[in-house]
Amino acid sequence: MLPSIASPLTLLLAASYALPSFGLYFYIDGITPKCFFEELPKDTLVVGQYTAEEYNSNSQAYHNNPQLAIQITVDETFDNDQRVVNQKGSSSGRFTFTAGDSGEHRLCFWASHSSSGGWFSNSPEGVKLTLDLAIGETSEIESKDKDKLADIVQRVKDLNSRLQDIRREQVFQREREAEFRDQSESTNARVVRWTLIQLALLGVTCAWQLSHLRAFFIKQKLT
């Protein structure tokens, strides 16, 4: 039989049962698990977030340790200890499960060093584990998650709208550039055509003047 946590924690859980969520902390010594029990109705969603700190004998205080690892198990005591959660993770994380049937559930927590080559082969001196547990579909944690998800969805919609605006602006700019290019080509063509006309008129004028001067000189017998 796995040991349960101290009686003050049991009283805290009993007092918090009527609330949708509660937070608590407890201590894990060595590889001995800490467990508590929760009576859950069928199809109840449970969301837990935890943070573990390891005791440092040099500083005589609890500190974060990246090598610290936590294992979480949840068993249905009313169904021959049917295990519904068996999760191994870092010193902080989250776990979720849904009660398959009404009854008492046992939640247990182990601590070890993840770099020790295997779970529980090198136990920490002591671990302080802070747990925020939300029970029920309308729990505070789930509500926050839904709000975050809704915010992300709205941001994605805003980004898509902005992207559409940018695409429309690019199409408009390309159309303006094409219109400007056509106007420039038309203007250049008119300038070239007018220049050729001027050159032609100048050539005709020069030829007429030369012919007139030649006739004048012949008439004056100067040639």
Disulfide bonds with the S-S distance in Angstrom:
Cys35-Cys108 2.01
